[in-house]
Amino acid sequence: MLTSAQLVTIDQVRQALSLVEDPEIHRPLTELDMVGAITIEPGGAIGVQILLTVAACPLRERITSDIRAAILAIEGTTTVTIEFGVMTDEQRTALRKKVSGDEPSIPFAQPGSSTRVYCVVSGKGGVGKSSVTVNLAAALAARNLRVGILDADIHGHSIPAMLGLRAGPTQVDRMLMPPSAHGIKVISMGMFVDNNEPVVWRGPMLHRALRQFLTDVFWGDLDVLLVDLPPGTGDIAISLAQMLPTAELLVVTTPQHTAAQIAERAGAVAAQTKQHVVGVIENMSWYDAPDGTRRTPFGAGGGTLVSQRLSDRLSADCPLLGRIPFDPEFSAASDHGSPIVLSAPKSPAATVFHDIARALTPAPRGLVGVRLTVTPR
């Protein structure tokens, strides 16, 4: 009669591990050369060595549970022991080249990229552009999309705080693995400064930082990348248009007509950069008073005005995608690191965000170019 140790083979263990993905890179551990020695002891006791990219891997527990589940599914296995090691510098370099290639490039600018890139722009500060970005990302993620946010507001970074994100990126050779919050991958200058220190940079350094965020960060296979741009039409907006020429613009305004005129300028940049304005979002549109009346403390019609003027100016349809009501809980939720889409999913503001996300959701992908996990029999 065969013993359980004789029933389990190293090939079976490696096959099981080939179905376990690195949670950040989303490729099999075996393909990334993260599996070291495998031992099989009498009685079905399996030992596995896993080489982590860094010792303080933030997702070690998830990797452990995924490996245990995969190996315990092999008939004859009784126990699983996992020993963690750390890759050498040479192994990390090999992994980085395997994942991102020899020369860094902007994946979203490549002809085969299926990631929709939306640059969230505004003409002036104070219109809630970053709050709109965060909540829209959460609404898109709720639709089972893979979403990332690039906080391109280098001087006024705020995205990590709005998502309650305190972790920084993990560095693998010259590649940065962005942390996630609420299922959203994020990179921001706020992750690289201490004690709220100001970033005092001019054009060339801003351009270099943005390029590194796009080339050195491993974003993975995103469905949507939201880029939170600073207000106005300065260096960063021009740099992003050069680096991501196929990105589409989302213009955020308030109902006030003066603010709408300034927002129009931000959208009109598309005429010079040859980009497409996918739509306009009006923030702080109205609120329902306790007496049941609907009030508009910030004016009315700004979003419609921007939509009409940009449509005429660009000779293309720039629809008003949604009007977000004013709600004190909106900003309070962001201050607590939880977007209102998540903290109050049934609120009027959250409902509008879900409607906008539905309008911006990319069409389902086909199977061309998609990695398929195949288990040989």
Secondary structure, 3 states (H helix, E strand, C coil): CCCHHHHCCHHHHHHHHCCCECCCCCCECCCCCCEEEEEEECCCEEEEEEEECCCCCCCHHHHHHHHHHHHHCCCCCCEEEEEEEECCHHHHHHHHHHHHCCCCCCHHHCCCCCCEEEEEECCCCCCCHHHHHHHHHHHHHCCCCCEEEEECCCCCCCHHHHCCCCCCCEEECCEEECCEECCEEEEEHHHCCCCCCCCCCCHHHHHHHHHHHHHCECCCCCCEEEEECCCCCCHHHHHHHHHCCCCEEEEEECCCHHHHHHHHHHHHHHHHHCCEEEEEEECCCCEECCCCCEECCCCCCHHHHHHHHHHHHHCCCCCEEEECCCCHHHHHHHHCCCCHHHHCCCCHHHHHHHHHHHHHCCCCCCCCCCCCCCCCC
